[in-house]
């Protein structure tokens, strides 16, 4: 019986990667449609090295805070948000957040605070400025990575100010950078289905563009694994790449797998993404985002064992110690809510890479 000759469908993409050429939409779709997971990983790792990546894998020592879980938006994918009248609602004052953070710093010595929360209609813009000012005054050497683009846009609604005016006030109070949340998937069709009450993606881009032009670095994300198509995933990545071409302000890209538990999607039969899909998204992100240097394998979402594998699929960052993450755990994440530095170092070492503790801006603090 004659054997069919196996054709390497990824060979033209490999040639582009080796030549330093930019991949396009069709390349991205071909990568997404490939079932050869190991070949995708090898190709993504090649791209990482061709573009200057070494054996370093980064992590940061950080604390997660949520100033409020009260939110005006009813995103269908969210299991975190509540209304003010619900018994488990909370809105912390700046004083309470500082007290909590100072106590935690005595235990872990974090260098970054990552804080996001609901878009409460029951506070004003001064509430946010006060939080930033108090945290910065109490811990001036801690980097404050605070508020999604959606929250920044919410502050313009509360205050009547522009995105630039809001960001200037927050920066002057001590804001260091923005996280990447609120991006979800940019396609209008997807937004109408999963987040009909959220602002148009153009506002997300305008906030990040404005922040970059003010010297405020930011991060970018994609929440995948719900109703989006492969084409919408690739389109999302291409839009991020175009923004990075314009301003160069993204520090890292973080793919976030959708967790359906305790949401309407669980009742409709959605389940967690598979490990192969998580690895595929990491690999395709590395291949398509040729101008964003860092791709995170977010262990709080995928677990440490899969994050370890992802380090061979283009990722070069495992996020951090992530003390007290709540949002993904509200949606059913079963990972730990914190990892100690020795455990992160062990996981990175066992993957054959060099652990590097960094600050938020990717300055090296310690190398193992």
N, C-alpha and C positions, 0 to 999 in steps of 0.2 A: 504494500500500500504506500503510495507516495505521501510524503510528509509535506505539509504546507510550510513554506519558509516564513519564519517569524519576522515581522516588520517592526522595527523600533519606531513607533509613532512619535516618540519624544525627541528623536534625533535632531530635527530642525531647531527645536527649542534649545537643546543642548548647545548646538553650534552658535546660536545667538548669545547664550549665557557666556560661553567661552570667549566670544568676540567682544563682550561688553555691550552688546546691542540691547535696546529696550524691547520688552515683550509687549504685545498688543492684546486687544480684546479677544481675538481668535485664539491666540496662544493661551490666554487665561482659561478660556472655555475648554480647550483641549486638555489642559492640566486638570481642571475640575472633573472632566469626564473620564479621566484615566483611572483604571482600577489597579494599576501597578503601584501600590503604595510605597514599596521599597525603592522603586525607581524614582518616584517623586521626592522621597527623602534624600536620596543620594544627589539628585539634581539640585535641590534646595541647599544642601550643605555645600555643594560645589559653588553655587552662586554666592553664598556667604563668604567663602574663602576668596573667590575671584575678586570680590568687592572689598577685600582688605580685612576680613574677619580672621581672628586667630582662635586660640583655644580658650580664651576668657569667657566665662559665664558669670553674669552679674546678678547681684541681689542687693537690696537695701534693707536697713533696719527701720521699720515703720510702724506707726500706730494708726488704726482706722477709727474715725469718729463719725457719728451721724448726729447732726444738730437737731433734726426733727424727722419724724416719720409721717407727719401730716402733709398731705399732698392734694393739690387741686386737680391734678391730672389722673385719669383712671386708665393707665396703660394696661392692656390686657395681659401682658407678659409679667407684670410686677406683682410679687407677693409681699412686698415690704410696706407699701403705702397704706395709710388709714385716714379716716376723717377725724377731726378734732373731738367729736362726740364719742368715739370708740374708746373703750376702757383701757386699751393698751397704747393709746396715743401719748406722745411726749414731744416737748419742745424745750431744749435746754438753754439756759442763759449762758452768756459768755463766761460768767464767773464759775458756773458749774462745769463747763467744758475745760476751763483752765485747771480747776481743782482736780478733775479726773486725769487730765493729761500729765500734770506735774507728778501725780501719784504714780502713774504708769511709767513715767520716765525714770523714776527712781528704781524701778524693777528691770527695765529693759534697755535704757539708754538709746532710744531711737533717734534718728537724725531727720525723719520726715513724718509729718502728719498728713494723712490722706483723709479728707473730710468731704462727704457729699450727703445730701438729704432730700427730703420731699420739698415740693414747692408750696409752702404754706401761704394761704391768703390772709393769715391772721397775724403776720409780722410786717414790719416795714423795712426799708433798705438800711436804715440805721442799725437795725438788729444785726445784719450781716457785717457791716463795717465794725461794729463793736466787738463781735466775735473775733474777727481777724486781728484787730488792734490788741485785744487782751491776750490772745495766744502769742502774738509776736513779742509783746512787752514781757511776758512771763518767760518765754524761751526764745530769745533773739537768735540763737544759733541753730534752731530747728527750722527746716524748710517747710513752708506751708503750701501744700498742694491741695487746693480747695475749690469746690463748686464746679459742676458740669456746665457746659454751654447753655443747657436748658435752664439751669438755675440762674445763670447770669442774665439770660433773656427775661426770666421772671422778675429779676430785680429792676430791669428797665420798666416793666409794667408797674411795679410798686412805686417807683420813684419818678417816672416821667423823664428819666435821663436816657442818654444814648448808651450803646454798648461801650463806646470808648470812655465816656464819662464814668460809668460804673466801674470799669476795669481800672481806670486811673485812681479812683478813690480807694479801691481795694488794694491795689499795688502800693499806694502810699501808706496804707495801714499795715502792710507787711505780707501781702499775698506774693508767693514766689512763682507758682505755676498753676496750670489747670489740668485736671485729669481729663480723660477722653470720653467719659460717659455721655449718654444722650444721643449718640450717633445712630444706634440701632442698625437698620439698613436704610440707605438713603432713598431707595426707589419709592415713588409716590404710592404705588399700588400697595407695597408692604406697609408703609406708614398708616394708610387708611385702615388696614386690617388690624394691626397690632397696637397702634398708638394714635387713634383718631383725634385725641384731644391735645396732642403735642404739636408744637410749632413746626413749620416747614423746615426741611433740612437746610435751606439757604441761610436760616438764622444760625444754625450750628456752625456753618462755614464762616459766616460774618463774624461771629464771636471769636473763633480761633484765628482768623485772618487779622482781626483788630488786635488781639493779644500779641501775636507775633510781631506786628508792627510797633507795638509798645515795648518790645523787649521781654515779653512774658512767654516763656516756652510752654508748650502744651503736649498732651498725649492724644492718641486717636485710637478708636476701637471699632469693632463690628460685633453686634449681637446676632449670632447666626443659629440656624437649626430650628426655625419655626416655619414660616410660609414662603421664604424667599427662594428664588431659583438660582441656579449656578450663574446665569447671566447677571442677575442682580447682585450677586456676591462680587463678581469680577468688576462690574460697574462701580460698586462701592470703593473697591481698592483703587481703581483708576482715578476716581474723584479725589481720593486722599493724595495720590501721587501728584496730581495736578496742583493741589494746594501746596504741597511741599515744594514743588518747583517754583511757585510764586514767592513763598516766604521762608521756607526752610526752618520752621519753628517747631516741628514735631520731633520730640525726643525718642518716642517709641510707639509701636503699634501693638495693641493687645486684642487678640481674637477672644471673644467671650461666648462660650456655648450657652444656648438657651436652656434654662432649667424650668420645666413646666409644672413642677409640683406646687400645689396650693394656688394655681391660676386656672382660668377658664380653659386653657389649653389641655390641662391634665384631664378634665372632664370630657374633652373632645378626642381623647386618645393619643395625645402627643407623649412621647417618651424622650429620655435624655439622648443626646447625640451619641453615636458610637465612637469608640476610640479611633477607628480608622478615619472617620470624618474629621475629628479634631486634628489629627496629624496631617491630613490632606490640607486643611485650611491653613495650618501653620506653614506648610511647605509652599503652597501657592502664594501666600502673603509675602514670604521671603522672596520668591521669584518675581512677583509683580512690583513690589515696593522697593525698587532699586535705589531710592533716595532717602529711605528711612533706615537708619543704621541698626536699630534694635527691635527685635521681635520677641515678645514675651510669651513664655509658656506659663500661663497663670495657674499655678498649682492649686490654689484654693478652689478652682473650678474643675480641673481635670485630675487632681490627685498627684502626689509626688511621683509614683512609678511611671505614669504616662508623660508627665512633664520631663522626666529623665530621658525618655525615648525621644521626646520632641527636640531635645538638644542635638539630635542627629537629623532633624527635619527642618533645619534652618533657624531655630530659636537660639538666642544667646543670652537670655535673661529669664530668671524664674520668679521675678517680682520681688518678694521680700519676706520678712518675718510675719507680716500681715496680722498684727495683734488685733483680735476681736472684729473680724469681718462679719457683718450681719445681713447684707442684702442678698447675696447668693444663698446663704443658709436659710433665709426666710423662704426661698424657693426650692428648698430640698437638698442643697449641697450637703454631703455627708463627710466631707474632709474635715480635718482639724481646723480650729479657728486661729491657730498660731503655730509657727515652727521656730525652733531655736536655731541659732546660727550653726552650731555643730552638725545638726541634722541636714541643713541645706548644703553645708560644705561636704558632708559625706555623700549626699546624692550626686552632687556635681563631680566630685572626684571619681565615683564609681561609674559615671558616664564617660570617663576618660578626658575630662575637661578641667580647666584651672579656675577654681572659685575666686571671685573678686568681689569684695564688699565695696559698694559705691555709695555716693550720695545721689540725690535726685537728679543732678545734672551730669551724671556719669563721670564724676571725678573719682579716681581710685582712692579708697581709704585703707584697704588692707588686702593683701593677696596671700593665698595659701599655696 
